[in-house]
Each structure stands twice: as C-alpha cells, then as structure tokens.
Amino acid sequence: MAQKYKQEAKKQEISDEPRSTRSCTHPQRTRRQEQAEKLRRARAKRTDKQQLAELDRVFGKDKGAKKERAKLKERIKNERKK
C-alpha cells in the first residue's frame, strides 16, 4: 500500500540517517566551558572538609547548597566510622 502522506515517509528516511554535530565556536560558550573545567579541577583537589569550608566561605555558615552539604557531611561521618 502506498503512503498516503509522502512527507511522513520522507521524514522517516531522513531521521534514520546519523547527523553530524556542528561544533559551536561561540567565544562565550568556550569561555564558560574553560571556566567550568577550571572549577572542576579545583574541586577535585579539595577534601570533603575543605569543600565544606569553601561553601561556608562562599555562602555563609550553613547557608546554601543544602544537598551538597548533606552529602559531604554523610561522607565525612562514614570516613570516621572506618
């Protein structure tokens, strides 16, 4: 049976083909990616206690980043038990 709507058949053929992704060359995006990588490397060097101290410095004592603080405190507590 022939396709009633030819465009739908054409769309299916096109969607099956892999698309090449175009790399973005926008300067702000590149700058943000570089900054994010720099922050990731800095965080990787800090211990959990140092990260808690950094959060206190940035946001104030026990303010902000509640989920991250909870995870860090749990990890510190588990380290002490071992």
Summary of the structure (lengths in Angstrom):
residues: 82
radius of gyration: 24.4
end to end distance: 69.3
largest distance: 70.7
contacts: 138
relative contact order: 0.07
helix: 71%
strand: 0%
